């Protein structure tokens, strides 16, 4: 994991607009590493070392939040994100459509 890769991931995260989320896999695809969704998660877990990025806007592909990061849901609610009964983000309504 080199600094260039870290900043590629963080640059994509920085583009996610308020009111939308992206999945780890979606970010991996956008940086040309479609099989590295877990690596994206690892990078985001240390993102605070590199600046202030809206990492709370990244969830898994089903809309599940980061376990034990309790403020994530509050931050998303403040941006108008809605959740399904199971506590997952409503991905049909809020998944970021790149270029759309």
Backbone as CSV, one residue per row, in Angstrom:
resi,resn,N_x,N_y,N_z,CA_x,CA_y,CA_z,C_x,C_y,C_z
1,UNK,0.862,-1.174,0.000,0.000,0.000,0.000,0.906,1.234,0.000
2,UNK,0.955,1.906,-1.129,1.814,3.087,-1.214,0.984,4.370,-1.146
3,UNK,1.678,5.473,-0.973,0.994,6.747,-0.799,0.176,7.141,-2.029
4,UNK,0.652,6.823,-3.207,-0.098,7.144,-4.421,-1.456,6.441,-4.422
5,UNK,-1.482,5.173,-4.060,-2.731,4.417,-3.989,-3.648,5.007,-2.924
6,UNK,-3.086,5.349,-1.799,-3.882,5.945,-0.722,-4.569,7.212,-1.216
7,UNK,-3.818,8.072,-1.877,-4.417,9.326,-2.341,-5.377,9.123,-3.514
8,UNK,-5.217,8.072,-4.294,-6.206,7.744,-5.336,-7.552,7.431,-4.682
9,UNK,-7.514,6.598,-3.660,-8.741,6.236,-2.942,-9.354,7.471,-2.296
10,UNK,-8.546,8.245,-1.599,-9.062,9.415,-0.892,-9.599,10.475,-1.849
11,UNK,-9.015,10.590,-3.029,-9.518,11.547,-4.023,-10.925,11.161,-4.473
12,UNK,-11.171,9.866,-4.644,-12.515,9.414,-5.021,-13.494,9.679,-3.873
13,UNK,-13.101,9.345,-2.665,-13.960,9.565,-1.497,-14.316,11.046,-1.376
14,UNK,-13.367,11.901,-1.660,-13.593,13.345,-1.564,-14.630,13.840,-2.574
15,UNK,-14.867,13.077,-3.628,-15.830,13.459,-4.665,-17.260,13.024,-4.358
16,UNK,-17.460,12.153,-3.380,-18.816,11.676,-3.071,-19.626,12.845,-2.525
17,UNK,-20.706,13.206,-3.201,-21.486,14.366,-2.746,-22.279,14.089,-1.470
18,UNK,-22.595,15.143,-0.747,-23.470,15.019,0.419,-24.784,14.403,-0.033
19,UNK,-25.324,13.534,0.809,-26.595,12.891,0.493,-26.438,11.607,-0.299
20,UNK,-25.206,11.209,-0.550,-24.933,9.984,-1.308,-23.854,9.170,-0.605
21,UNK,-23.820,7.891,-0.931,-22.782,7.001,-0.430,-22.195,6.230,-1.601
22,UNK,-21.017,5.689,-1.380,-20.375,4.789,-2.339,-19.976,3.536,-1.581
23,UNK,-19.838,2.442,-2.309,-19.390,1.201,-1.671,-17.879,1.066,-1.849
24,UNK,-17.300,0.226,-1.025,-15.863,-0.048,-1.139,-15.550,-0.588,-2.533
25,UNK,-16.408,-1.477,-3.010,-16.200,-2.067,-4.334,-16.289,-0.997,-5.420
26,UNK,-17.241,-0.121,-5.315,-17.398,0.963,-6.284,-16.126,1.809,-6.352
27,UNK,-15.558,2.122,-5.211,-14.325,2.908,-5.186,-13.177,2.115,-5.801
28,UNK,-13.094,0.838,-5.469,-12.049,-0.016,-6.046,-12.146,-0.027,-7.574
29,UNK,-13.341,-0.125,-8.099,-13.546,-0.119,-9.556,-13.106,1.221,-10.140
30,UNK,-13.464,2.306,-9.476,-13.128,3.640,-9.981,-11.625,3.899,-10.039
31,UNK,-10.856,3.227,-9.186,-9.398,3.416,-9.237,-8.717,2.320,-10.051
32,UNK,-9.523,1.484,-10.709,-8.960,0.452,-11.578,-8.452,-0.783,-10.860
33,UNK,-8.966,-1.020,-9.658,-8.549,-2.193,-8.873,-9.782,-2.904,-8.354
34,UNK,-10.621,-3.368,-9.273,-11.945,-3.890,-8.929,-11.951,-5.045,-7.932
35,UNK,-10.862,-5.724,-7.767,-10.810,-6.843,-6.811,-10.245,-6.449,-5.455
36,UNK,-10.105,-5.163,-5.218,-9.447,-4.703,-3.994,-10.355,-3.883,-3.076
37,UNK,-11.611,-4.287,-2.937,-12.536,-3.569,-2.057,-12.051,-3.587,-0.610
38,UNK,-11.476,-4.693,-0.170,-10.977,-4.777,1.209,-9.804,-3.819,1.424
39,UNK,-8.984,-3.669,0.413,-7.868,-2.732,0.500,-8.390,-1.302,0.659
40,UNK,-9.460,-0.981,-0.059,-10.089,0.338,0.090,-10.509,0.539,1.546
41,UNK,-11.133,-0.471,2.136,-11.541,-0.384,3.535,-10.362,-0.166,4.470
42,UNK,-9.278,-0.866,4.205,-8.078,-0.714,5.036,-7.521,0.707,4.929
43,UNK,-7.485,1.226,3.717,-7.008,2.599,3.516,-7.898,3.585,4.268
44,UNK,-9.200,3.399,4.166,-10.115,4.329,4.826,-10.020,4.256,6.345
45,UNK,-9.635,3.106,6.862,-9.516,2.986,8.318,-8.364,3.826,8.871
46,UNK,-7.468,4.276,8.004,-6.344,5.114,8.435,-6.381,6.494,7.774
47,UNK,-7.483,6.836,7.154,-7.578,8.069,6.364,-7.326,9.334,7.177
48,UNK,-7.638,9.307,8.457,-7.449,10.518,9.268,-5.985,10.933,9.361
49,UNK,-5.080,10.050,9.020,-3.649,10.403,9.002,-3.291,11.282,7.805
50,UNK,-4.175,11.338,6.821,-3.871,12.024,5.561,-4.707,13.272,5.328
51,UNK,-5.596,13.582,6.226,-6.426,14.762,6.067,-7.859,14.473,6.466
52,UNK,-8.731,15.393,6.103,-10.148,15.296,6.463,-10.947,14.894,5.228
53,UNK,-11.422,13.664,5.207,-12.175,13.132,4.068,-13.513,12.604,4.562
54,UNK,-14.550,12.661,3.705,-15.881,12.204,4.118,-16.021,10.677,4.063
55,UNK,-15.191,9.985,4.832,-15.183,8.518,4.826,-16.490,7.922,5.333
56,UNK,-17.267,8.730,6.069,-18.553,8.235,6.550,-19.506,7.934,5.395
57,UNK,-19.207,8.416,4.203,-20.049,8.185,3.031,-19.715,6.884,2.307
58,UNK,-18.886,6.055,2.901,-18.518,4.781,2.283,-19.073,3.645,3.146
59,UNK,-19.817,2.760,2.497,-20.461,1.620,3.167,-20.204,0.371,2.335
60,UNK,-20.617,-0.788,2.836,-20.435,-1.968,1.994,-21.521,-2.001,0.917
61,UNK,-21.438,-2.939,0.007,-22.321,-2.926,-1.166,-23.795,-3.140,-0.821
62,UNK,-24.075,-3.687,0.360,-25.467,-3.829,0.798,-25.946,-2.605,1.581
63,UNK,-25.041,-1.681,1.887,-25.401,-0.491,2.641,-25.108,-0.593,4.126
64,UNK,-24.370,-1.632,4.526,-24.044,-1.806,5.945,-22.974,-0.809,6.361
65,UNK,-23.149,-0.278,7.549,-22.210,0.689,8.095,-20.998,-0.011,8.689
66,UNK,-19.981,0.783,9.004,-18.774,0.262,9.635,-19.126,-0.159,11.062
67,UNK,-18.838,-1.415,11.431,-19.121,-1.845,12.805,-18.331,-1.006,13.815
68,UNK,-18.973,-0.644,14.887,-18.360,0.070,16.022,-17.947,1.511,15.703
69,UNK,-18.359,2.035,14.559,-18.134,3.456,14.267,-19.488,4.136,14.400
70,UNK,-19.869,4.397,15.616,-21.232,4.775,15.935,-21.643,6.134,15.389
71,UNK,-20.700,7.033,15.182,-21.045,8.370,14.669,-21.371,8.341,13.167
72,UNK,-20.987,7.281,12.478,-21.215,7.220,11.026,-22.693,7.403,10.689
73,UNK,-23.566,6.707,11.390,-25.000,6.815,11.094,-25.487,8.237,11.327
74,UNK,-25.070,8.855,12.411,-25.497,10.224,12.697,-25.037,11.189,11.598
75,UNK,-23.798,11.040,11.161,-23.284,11.910,10.090,-24.095,11.734,8.812
76,UNK,-24.452,10.497,8.489,-25.243,10.240,7.289,-26.667,10.776,7.429
77,UNK,-27.263,10.605,8.596,-28.600,11.152,8.837,-28.609,12.668,8.658
78,UNK,-27.575,13.328,9.137,-27.480,14.784,9.004,-27.397,15.221,7.547
79,UNK,-26.968,14.323,6.673,-26.883,14.630,5.242,-28.126,14.172,4.477
80,UNK,-29.123,13.667,5.182,-30.373,13.267,4.537,-30.414,11.831,4.055
81,UNK,-29.446,11.030,4.433,-29.439,9.623,4.041,-30.535,8.895,4.814
82,UNK,-31.274,8.035,4.119,-32.305,7.239,4.767,-31.843,5.792,4.892
83,UNK,-32.424,5.121,5.866,-32.048,3.751,6.183,-33.259,2.843,6.076
84,UNK,-32.983,1.594,5.729,-34.024,0.580,5.688,-34.245,0.056,7.107
85,UNK,-35.268,-0.773,7.283,-35.600,-1.297,8.610,-34.447,-2.075,9.231
86,UNK,-33.602,-2.696,8.412,-32.486,-3.486,8.938,-31.292,-2.620,9.363
87,UNK,-31.418,-1.296,9.220,-30.351,-0.387,9.623,-29.331,-0.089,8.538
88,UNK,-29.531,-0.654,7.354,-28.615,-0.426,6.237,-29.060,0.801,5.449
89,UNK,-28.111,1.451,4.806,-28.431,2.584,3.938,-29.300,2.101,2.786
90,UNK,-30.275,2.893,2.411,-31.100,2.587,1.248,-30.278,2.898,-0.003
91,UNK,-29.579,1.882,-0.498,-28.650,2.065,-1.624,-29.376,2.460,-2.913
92,UNK,-30.613,2.021,-3.086,-31.349,2.400,-4.306,-31.567,3.907,-4.364
93,UNK,-31.738,4.518,-3.229,-31.989,5.967,-3.176,-30.704,6.791,-3.090
94,UNK,-29.674,6.231,-2.463,-28.533,7.070,-2.092,-27.187,6.677,-2.673
95,UNK,-27.120,5.613,-3.483,-25.818,5.264,-4.025,-25.404,6.291,-5.064
96,UNK,-24.180,6.761,-4.936,-23.607,7.757,-5.829,-23.513,7.183,-7.233
97,UNK,-24.101,7.892,-8.167,-24.013,7.538,-9.580,-22.957,8.435,-10.198
98,UNK,-21.778,7.881,-10.401,-20.654,8.656,-10.926,-21.019,9.163,-12.313
99,UNK,-20.901,10.479,-12.477,-21.227,11.096,-13.761,-22.718,11.250,-13.989
100,UNK,-23.529,10.942,-12.950,-24.964,10.970,-13.160,-25.710,11.864,-12.260
